Amino acid sequence: MKHILSLLTLIAVLTVPLYADDAEKTSLFTTPVFLQIPSETSIGAVWGVNGPAAGFVEYSTNEDLSDAKRVYACVPPLRSIQEKVLSVRIRGLEPNTKYYYRAATMPVDYPNAYHVKVGKPEFSAVHSFTTMGEKAQSSFAVINDTHSEYDTVKAVHKKLKALQPPVVIWNGDAADQYKSEEKTINSILNLTGRAMAENYAFLFVPGNHDYRGAWVRNLDTVLLTRNPEERDSKYWALGRNFAVRQGDIALIGLDTGESKSDDNPDLQGLAEFESYRELQTQWLKETLERPEIKSAPFIVAFCHIPMIIPRDGAEPGQFVWSRATSYQWGQLFSQHGVQVVITAHKHRYRCDEPTEDRPWTHFVGGGKSPKTATVFHGTVEDGKLIIRVYRIEDDSIIKEVKFEKRKLLAPSF
């Protein structure tokens, strides 16, 4: 009995320090690093923190991070202190260049009004990314309509990990709605508990559900918008639109917004999507004339809600709530030789082949459940753009289409 009591006492003594050590070692990171909004010269990094915390990213072209530069999470003139999520925007990068980086999180405390206490930084592992540009790898992938479904995100992540694309387009409806900061962080940054975007970056295209929920007006703290210097001031409202070169491919992202008209009672007069889409039409006209876009051998456009409504086959259709905008976008695609438009929203895969009046191929991605989810993979091989559509359920190829280098079409009107 005496020996048993001694053993129990020893266990008790050993257990207390272990619990204390574990508490002290609780990670300051609550999610992996999530790379976003890539361009030729910039990229964003976002991660969850066990705050209050400050943080930074160190990056270098050397794997050992020698000569690394440091960029803090910052909203000038103050460096950011956040309790849930930190974000860093890295600018001044070189195109088509591989960088190594690591993120750091530092605990922060305010003992009184005259003093701030900053703890030692905790570092992530070293990861890498490659900036975009005309000489970058001509490849991309597309996912959509994950709706915060754990099994779906896990399945598409597994496929992305196998494909290792340099950039991924998340083509809308990442979640059903955004109820709170914590739920949003879990839905976007940490849904599977695995790193989704530490070594490749996401370009986010909003879906109709990405405009829903009590916290949606704060979404840009988790899903960053474009850097203001990347667009003319008259287009600053278009924070989600993008037009970037990924090797021989120009990638263009448009925001179809809500699936309901502005006067729909459900929106209670708090939406202005019609004027927002009209502004995008003017942006698209100018963007398709930009030298780096106009000279691209291939152009692929992305938007969440389909451009075509099947009716007696697959005829050119319109957004039900915005026919004029859809028609204008479609005409601009045709005039400027856009070859592919990839959409989502319907949760079922579909391909609308080109017609005489509509020379671009129109895809609709499946989604929400692993049984219907798809991953699109585009690569340039032997001078041709190949789009492969994978069914996630069995990893089979549903469709493979090859596109020749584009030719600028004469205006049809």
C-alpha positions, 0 to 999 in steps of 0.5 A: 500500500505504501508503495502504491501511495508513493507511486500516486504521489510521484505521478501527481507531482509529475503531472502538474508541471506537464500541464503547466508546460503544455499551457505555456506551449499553446500555439499562438497560431490557430490556423495555417498561413493562407496565401491570397491575392497574388500578382506579379509583384505582391501577395497577401498572407492571412492566419488565425491567432490566439490573440491579442497578437502582432505579427510579421512575415519574413521572406527571401529568395534564399531557402535559409531566409538569409537576407530576409525582409520583414513585413509587419501586419500593419494599418499605418501608422500603427502595426496591427494588434488583433485577437483573431486574425492577422494579415500581411500584404507583401509588395515590391516583389519580382515577377516569376520569382520563387520566394521562401517565407515564414510567418511570426506571431507575437503575444501583446499585452497592455499592462497600463496606458503607458506601456505595451508588452510584446512577447517572443515571436512564434514562427511558422515553418518555412514555406514558399510561393512563386509570383505571377507573370508572363514567364510563370508556370502556365497553370491554374486550378478552380474550386467552387461551392464548398459551402463550409462543408468539411468533407467537400473541402477535405476532398478538393484539398486532397486533389489540389495537393496532388495537382500542386497548381501555382494559383487556385481560383475559389469561384464563390460560395466558400460558405453559406453565410458569415455569422461571426469572425470566429465562424468565418475563420473556421470556414475559410482558414481552418475548415479541415485543420490542414494547410490549404494554401501555404505554398500556392495562393488563392484568387477569390471570386465571390458568390451570392452566398458570400454576401450573406450573414451578419459579419459579411461586411467584415469579410475582407479581414479574412479574404483580402481585397486587391491592393489599391495601387493595382487599379485606377481609383475609379475602380477601387470599389472592385476589390475582388476583380482581378486580371493577371497573367499566369504564364501564357494564360490571362486570368480574369475574375468578375463578381456577379454578386447576389442572385437576387435583384436589388429591390428584392424584399430579402435584401431590405434595400441594403444592396446596390449590385446593379450599379456594381456590375455596371462598373465592372463592365467598364472595367472589363472593357479597359482590362481586355485592352491592357497590353499584358492581357491583350497579348496573352495566348489564352484568356480564361474568365471566372464568375460565380453565377453562370452566363448561360441558361440552358433552354432548348439546348445551350443558348446564350443566356443572361443573368435573370436579374441583370440581362444587360450586364450579362449580354455586355460581358458576353459580347466583350468576351466574344470580341476579345477572343476569350476562349473559356468562361468558368462558372459555378452556383448550380452544384452540378457540372455542365459544359456548354460548347461554343456556338456561332454566336458565342465562340467561348466555351462555358463551364459550370462546376459542380459542388457542395458535396464530394459526390458532385464536387469538381476541380478544374485544372488548366495547363499549357502543354505543347502550345495548347491550353488543356482544361481537365475537369476532375470528378472528386468522388472517384478522381475521374476526368469528366471532360478534357478540352484543348484550346489553340492560341487565341485570335482577336475577333472582329467586333460583332456590333 
